[in-house]
């Protein structure tokens, strides 16, 4: 009887059962397969798409009857803004556009055209370098194809005219994204684990057996999370401002606007946490569900890099995400000095998300 026992068959049976268990585990599938694929796709878009976008505008003095102008307009990496001169200067001062371009005819036989750039201290120097490289590449392409008889059709003036503006620092882009990262993580993971454990340990049912009403039970637990996370937000902003010169245009007024925006965003993000705590059957399934909500936003919402980095077809998806609108509003308030009322479109999207998320949360929330 013992001689008929096959060690290999037993080993294969164990392998088969273990493999089934792995595929039945959402956390194993998501962390081992889905998340690495997401990272590969996202960073693949950045590294291989080659689509870098900068915003520019042409001055009214620009010569538009030349091949250089036509080539710039066709360039997918350059977004051309058309506004009146006053609005364009304001955008330039706030860093919304990279440069004002003037194409002028030369009084010399060669080159026929000169390209002058006007920028400001508010513009990211990296974007200005990218724009200069793109213009030189366009000129080189025209020279090679249709203008081989002369040294070059145009020259980009190396002396960029700068107008006064706030100095743009890397921290002015990074800190809003990291604050959004912190709020979203705390809102989703913190609330999900908290209420799941309270439910599993029958604490919520015991609370309900007391005279306190259900909404106050939820508000009491949620309020403690809000206080803690708002303290965290204060620390992040103050450290960024005093240690790394993070821009707060109007000082304490800007700080208070940021705190109010952070509170509104945290309320929304906590709604995601309520949903996750309700749909998760076991504690081990909370991270996969939570990451399905947080990871796409971390990567696609302008948290670590501008959404203009992604392909054109992906950008509308990025602009739907609530964290995108928090990051945009946060940067407009902190660096450009906008008020909360001026960020009405971003607040409107966050408001719509809040209504939708809590509608689902109220339907799915369980007490046992």
N, C-alpha and C positions, 0 to 999 in steps of 0.2 A: 504494500500500500504506500509505504514511504517512498519507494523507488519511482512511483508514478507522479509524485509531486514535482512540479516544474518550478524551479526558482525564477526562471526567466518570465514565465507567464504571471507569476505572482508580482514580480517587479513591474511588468507592463500594466497590470491591473492597478497597482498603486499609482503609477505614472498617469494613467487615464483618469482615475478619480481625483488626483491632485490637480490635473489640468482643468477638469470641469469646475472644480472649486475656484480656481483662479479666474476663469472666465465668468463665473457667476458673481464675482466680487467687483462691484462698480469701482471701488478705489484702485484695485489692481489694474483694471483695464484703463481707467482714466490716467493714472499716474505713469503707467508703463508705456502706453501707446498714444493716447489722445494728446496729452500735454506736450510730450516731445515733438509730435507732429505739428502742433500749433506753433511752438517755438521755431521749428525749422521753417515753416511757411512764412512766419512774420519776418524773421531775420533774413530769409531768402528774398523776400520782397525788397527789403532795404538794400541788400548787397547786390542783387542781380537785376533789379528793374531799371536802375540807372536814371530814374525819374526824380530829379530834384527841382523843386519849384521855388522861385523867388518872385516877389511882386514888384513891378516897376511902373513908371509912367513916363510919357514923353512930354517935354515942354512944348509950348506953343511955337517956340522958335525953331523947332526941329525941322530939318529937310526930310520930307516923307517920300520924295520921288527918287528913290535910289534902292538898289538891291539889298543894302544892309538893313534898311528899315523893314523891307518885305520879309527878309529872312528872320529877323527878330520876332516879328508878329507871328510867324509860323512855328517858332520854337516852342515845343511843349513844356519845356522846363521854365518858361518865363510867363508869368501871369501879368497882363497889362491892365492897369487900372485907369479908368477914364472919369475924371472929376474936374471941377473948376480949380484954378490955381490956388485959391485960398484953402480949399479942402485938401488938396494934394500936399501943401506945405504942412498942414496940421498932421496929416498922416505920416509925413516924413519925420516930423519932430517927435512923434510918438512911436516911431519904429514900425508902423504898419506896412510901409513899403520900403524896399531896400534902397532904391535910388530914383532920382529923376534923370532921365536921359535926354541929352541934346545932341542931335546929329547935325553938324554944320559943314557947309562946303568950305574947302580949303582954297586959299588964294594962290597956293603953289600948285605946280603941275602934278606933283605926287607927294603924299597921297591925296586923292580927290576929296576925302572926307575925314573929319575928326569927330570923335565921340567923347563928349564931356559927361561926367557923372557928378551928381550932387547928392550927398547923403547927410546923415546926422549921427551924433554920438549915441542916439537911442537904437541905432541899427546894429544888429549882431555883426561884428567884423567878419565872421565866417561867411555869412550870407553875401557880404560885399565881395569877398574873394571869389566865391562861387560865381557871382554875376560877372565879374571881370573875366574869369576863365571861360564862361559860356560865350561872352562877346568875342573874345579872341578866337575861340573855336569856330564861331560863325564866320568871322572874317577870313580865317584860314581856309574854310571850306569854299567860300566864294572865290578866293584867290586861285585855288586849285582847279575849280571847275570852269569859271568863265572870265577870270581876270588875270590870266597868266602873263600878260604882256607887261605888267607893272609890278613893282615890288610888293605893293599891297593896296587894296582899295580903301582901307581906312586904318586909322590908329586910335586906340583907346588912350585917352589922356591919363597918365599915371598919377597926376595930381588931382585927387578927388576933393571937390569943394565940400566942406562940412558946415552945416548950420548948427546952432546950439540945440542941444537935446539932452535928455537924461542918459547917462552912461548905462548901456545895456551890459549886464553881467550875467554869467551863466546861472548864478543863484536865482536870478529873476525868472528864469524858466523852470529850473529844477525844483525850487521849494514849493510852488503851488502844486506841482505834480506829486511830490512826496507827501504833502498834507492831504491831498485827495486820496492817495494810497493808504495813508493811516486811517482816515475816516471810513473809507470803504471796508478795509480789513476789520476794524473794530466793530462797525455796524453789522456786518454779515457774520463773521466768525464768532465775535463775542456774544451777540444776542442768540445765535443759533445754539451754541453749546450751553449757554446759561439756561434757556427755557427748556431745552431738551432734558437736561439733568434735573431741573425742577419738576418736570413732568414724570420722568422715570422714577424719581425718589418720592413721588406722590406729594410733594410739597405744595404744588398748586391746588390739589384737591383738599389738602388740609387747610390752606388759606381760605378756600371757598367755604369750608365748614364754619369759619368764623364770621362775625357780623360784617366784615369789610366786603365791599362790592367788587365784582370782577374787574371792572375798568381800573379801579384804584390799585389793585394788585399788580396789573400790568404796568401802570404808570409808575408805581413805586420802584419796581425793578428796572424799568427803562430809564427813569430819571437818574439813578445812580450811574448808569453807563454814560449818559449824556454829560454829567458833571465831570467824570473821569476823563472822557475824551476831549472835552472842551479845555480842560487843564493841559492835556497833551498838546492841543493845538496852540495854546498860548506859549508853551515852552518852545515848540518848533518855530513859531514866528519870531519870538524874541531872540532866540539863539541865532536864527538866520539874519535878523536885522543888525544886531549888535556885534556879532562875530564875523559875519560874511557880507555885510552891507546890503542885505536884501532891501529893495526899494519899498518904502511906505510913503507915497507921494505927499499925502496930507497928514502924516503923523498919526496921532491917536484917532482921528476921524476915519482914516483908512483902515486902521487896526480894528475899530469897532464894526465897520462894514464887513470886513473879512470874517470876524467872529460870528456875525449874524448869518452870513452866507454859509459858514461852516456848520452852524446849528441846523439850518434848513436842509443842507445836504445830509447831515448825520441822521436826521429824522427819516429821510427817504431811505438811506442805506440800512437803517435798522429794520425797515419794513421787509427788505430782502431776508434779513436774519430771521424774522418771525416765520416767513414762508419756509425757509430751510429747516427750522426746528420742527415744523409741523409735518413736512413730507418725509423727513428722514426716519427710517424705521429703527435703525440702530445708530449708536454713536460713531461707528466707523464709516457710516455713509454720509455724515455731515461734511467732512472735507471735500469729497467729490462734488456734492451739490453746491457747496459754497464756492468752490473754485470755478464751476461752470458760470457763475455770476461774476466773480471778481477777476479771473484771469484775462478774459477778453478785454475788459475795461483797463486793466493794468497795461496791456500791450497796445491797445488801439485807441485809447482816449487822450493821447498827447501827454501821458504821464512821464515818460522817459525821453521822448523825442517827438517832434511835430508830426501831426497827422498828414501833412503835405508830403512826407517821406514815402507814403504808401501809394500804390497805383491809383489812378483816377477812379476806377470802378469800386475800390474798397473804401474810399473816403466818405461817401454817403452813409455807409454802415457805421463808420467811426462817429459821424455827427449825430447819430441817433442815440448813442450811449449817454447816460446821465452824467458819468464822470467827465466826459468831454466838455459838457456845458459848465460843470463846476470849475474845471481847470481854466477854461476860457474866461469865465467871469472873474475868477480869482486873479488872473494875470491882468485883466483890464482894470480891476479896482486897484491892485497894488502898484503896477508900473505906470499905467496911463492916467490914474487918478479918477477913474469913472466912479459914479455913485451906483448904489444898488438899483435905483430906478432906471439908470442908463443901461443896465444889463437885463432889461425886461424880457428880451427874447430867451436868454439863457434861463432866467428864473421861471419863465413860462413853461419851458420844456421840463425843468425839474418839477414844477407843480403838476404837470400832466403825469409824469412818472410816479409821483407820490400818490396821486389818486388811484392809478392803476394798481400799484404795488399793494397799497393797503386794502383795496377791494379784494384782491386775491388773498391777502393775509387774513382778513376777517372771515373769508369762506373756509380757509384751510386750518385755522388755529384750533388746537385741541387742548382740552384740559386734562385728559388722561390718555 
